[in-house]
């Protein structure tokens, strides 16, 4: 069984695919079952993209600290919660 950490996604390709999913959902031409499948696929793509971005942010944080023993820290978002 492959390790999830070793799986990398092509972020740009995933974002384009996510845009296509949104356009199909907004088009209103899908049956309920097709729309649910597209929505499920969109949620999966969104989660993969968020994970890839979080990993990149952690790498940037480590590089900015410029120390070998630095560990990833939570990224502080500017969004209000």
Secondary structure, DSSP 8 states (H G I E B T S, - for coil): ---GGG----HHHHHHHHHHHHHHHHHT-S-HHHHHHHHHHHHHHHHHHHHHHHHHHHHHHHHHHT-TT--------SS--
